[in-house]
């Protein structure tokens, strides 16, 4: 009886742990902006807005990554 209770408790605790991980991953999703009409009366199409990083080094890392991939073959030794 105790063994079944331990297995059940372990299963439930693993479910809570996995659901917490899923919540953190889903926080990075983009949001859908509904179609609307702006103040001038123009129709604005619906679109997805990507999530924005709250990391203070995000812009620096982004530009460093962009530079790396743009100059990828620049510094390699050519045969």
Order of alpha helices (4+ residues) and beta strands (2+ residues): alpha-beta-beta-beta-beta-alpha
